[in-house]
Amino acid sequence: MIAGNVREKRIFMNLDIIKNTNVERTTSNTGNPNWLKRFVNTLANSIVKSINFLFLSKNQLINERDEFKSLYESRRLSIEVNNQMLSIEVEDLTNQYIKAAEECSSVYETLQQQHDELNKIENELADIRSILLSEENLSTFKEAAVRMSGDQIEQLSDLLDSDGWLKLRVIEKTLNYTTRNLYRDLIVEDNMGRFENSDGNELISYIENIKFANQNYEIIGGTCCEATHFDGIDKSTDKYQDYVQRKHRNLKHELRDLNLDDFKRYGIVNISTALMYATNI
C-alpha cells in the first residue's frame, strides 16, 4: 500500500515536469529550433524514470507478496501442527476418560455388591441379636451367675465385657476408690498421658497396685519429676484375699442385677460366648 502511494507520487512529479517544460516552451524564444528537442528529451527522461520506478515498485510488491505468502504458509503450518497436537491430546484425554469411567463403573458395581452383602449380614446379625437378647436368655445368664464360684464369676464377667469396664465399676465400689482418685494419686503419670488410651483392665491394674503393692519413685530422665514404680502385689496376704472375696461377691450381684437394656450394651460375640459359658457350668 505504501509502495503504491509512492509510485503515484512519482508519476505526478513527472507530469509536473512535463507541464513545466511546456510552460518553458511557450515562454522561451519560439524561434529557437532546439526547444522541441529539449522538450522531447525531457519527456523521454521522465517517461523512462516513471517506467523504471514502476518496475521497482512492482518488484517491491512482488517481494512483499512473497514475504507475506511465506509468513502465511509458516503460520498455516504452525496452526496445522498445533491442531494435530491438540487432536492427539484430546483423543488421549478422551481415552483416559473412557477408561476411568469404565473403572468407576466397575468399582461402583463392586461396592454395590459389598453393600448388599453387608446389608444381608446386618440383617442376619439383627436376627441373631434378637434371639440372644431375650428375657429367657437373660434369666438363664442370671441363674448361672448365682451358682458360680468366685473364679467362674470373674471369668463370666471377662467374657461378657472383655474391656473390663463392668469389673472396674465393681472394683471401684469394693475398694471405695475411683479413677478420679487414681488420676489424683498418679498425677505425674496422668500428665504424661498414660491413662488416655487405657481400657478398664489397665485401670484396674493401676488401682490394685495403688491399694496393695509397695511403691517406689523414680526420677524421669531429663526432668525433675518422679514417677511411681510398683514392686508387685503379694496376693497371699489376708488384706488382698478379703478384697478378692468381696470383689467376687459384688461382681455376682452386679451380673445378677443386669436388666435387658444393660445386656444389650455388649457385643453379640461377647453375649453369645458368655451365654455358652453360663449354660455349660
Secondary structure by P-SEA (a helix, b strand, c coil): caaaaaaaaaaaaaaaaaaaaaaaaaaccccccaaaaaaaaaaaaaaaaaaaaaaaaaaaaaaaaaaaaaaaaaaaaaaaaaaaaaaaaaaaaaaaaaaaaaaaaaaaaaaaaaaaaaaaaaaaaaaaaaaaacaaaaaaaaaaaaaccaaaaaaaaaaacccaaaaaaaaaaaacccaaaaaaaaaaaaaacccccccaaaaaaaaaaaccbbbbbbbcccccbbbbbbcccccccaaaaaaaaaaaaaaaaaaaaccccccccccaaaaaaaaaaaaac
